[in-house]
Structures are given as structure tokens and as C-alpha cells.
């Protein structure tokens, strides 16, 4: 008996996400691909099916009638495949451990509070999280994943951008209430808290925001993002918060933004980094997907 050909699974997944978002760009971000790769996969799927799934308009996508019907079919199929695969993994899969290196702040303030959801979704994966201010060398050290802030270019590693970061001044809420009455360039009686790894950050923020930088009464230099935010929380001075990573402290009223409209996107970002040979590991893919969703919820709740 000759079996009918099936469309490629990765193309079905690309179509499902693009159809729900009505955006190749958003689908690419969710799948850690480029928009052109998503477009190419969907074009191949359309050629396989023999009909168009989308109407492509200027900066917009719209599902065709056939696309809407096909989304219903594959949505149920993919959901069933995901659930069945998860049940099989939980029952028959090997229990495994992921070793993760992360900065103290993102580990304690972002990952640890959300660990119950990871345990619920992936009970067969144990996490061993080590915090460090220094980047690990995945080629030589016994570590599976590193969470890094930087350019995304690290030799011998795959770097997946988790989120885009915006810099904005933050400080203790009482100080923020006083500073809101002033422009940044008029602030003179407050200390600035600097990040040792990013010595030009304040000047770069001011240039991008189109304002004059504050004239500090003093400067404090710290190499840990957690220590930097703790100093700001204690009223030591102004520092630059990285949105959305700083969002939990803003929601808890530990910190406040005196000038919330002066958020500027910075070239650096947060990345999940792993060895190229680990690309297909189920546990690596699972943690990456979970963390990506977690951080995007942080953005949505901002």
C-alpha cells in the first residue's frame, strides 16, 4: 500500500503560528527563525497543498478561506500530537538534568518564581541552575545552557535572542516622585549608579533619548545587576533599569521610573546560548520554549 505524503511538520507549525499572529515576523520570533525562513516554509506548504493560505497585503496578512479551514484541521492535529508526545515523554522518557548558568538577578527574580510552572509542564526535566557574573565557556565547561546579556555573537555557540531590552532610569519610588518635576539634565543632587561592564551606558541612553544626562553629585560602580537595582531601591541614586527584566521590581513598587516616556531600545539583548550539537535535544528545546513564553508574559504584564 502506498502511503500519502505528509507535509513537513516544521511547515505546519510555522503556518499555525503565523495564522494565529497574522504576522511572519511574530511567528519567526516565536519559532526562533528569520521571517524569510517562515515565509519560505509557508510557501513550500502552499505549493504542497496547491492553494494559497494567506493573502499578502502591504504590511498585513489575511487568511484565505482555505487557510482558515486548514488552520482548524492542523490546529487540532498539532495539539493532539503535542499532548500525546508529552504524555509519552512523561511515561517512557528518560529523566534528565539541564545545567544552566544565569546571572543572579534573572535567576532569582525571573526564573525561580516561575519554577513551579516548569515542573508542572516538564516533570521529567530537573534543573541545576548556577548563578555567576562571569560568562561560562560552553565548549569547555560542564554546562548545557547559558543565559547571557550582550551582542549575541559568541564563538562556537548558538545564541537565541529571548527579548529586546529598553533602558530607562529607575530609582526608589520616593525619589522618583521628586524627580518627575525635573528634566533629566536639571537633576544635580542625586548620585548615578553605573554598571562596570557598561561604562558608557548613561551617555548612550541620554544621546538616544535626546536629553542631557543628569549632573550627579557622586558616582557608584557595581558589576552585578542585582546589586545595582538593590542600591537604587535603597535610595542610593538613579540607575538604568532594563525593561522588561526589571518589570517585577516595578510591579512590586521596589523601584519606579521618574521619566517612563524616556525608554530607549539598546543594541544588546538577553540570549539563551547553547552548543550547536545540542540543538535537537528535547530538554534544551523545552527550556528555551518555556523561558521564551515566560519572558513574553513579563512584557505583556508591564
Secondary structure, 3 states (H helix, E strand, C coil): CCCCCCCCHHHHHHHHHHHHHCCHHHHHHHHCCCHHHHHHHHHHHHHHHCCCCEEEECCEEEECHHHHHHHHHHHHHHHHHHHHHHHHHHHHCCCEEEEEEECHHHHHHHHHHHHHHHHHHCCCEEEEEEECCCCCCCCCCCCCEEEEEECCCCCCCEEEEEEEEEEEEEECHHHHHHHCCCCHHHCCCCCEEEEHHHCCHHHHHHHHHCCCCCCCCCEEEECCHHHHHHHHHCCCCEEEEEECCCHHHHHCCCCECCCCCCCEEEEEEEEEEECHHHCCCHHHHHHHHHHHHHHHHHHHCC
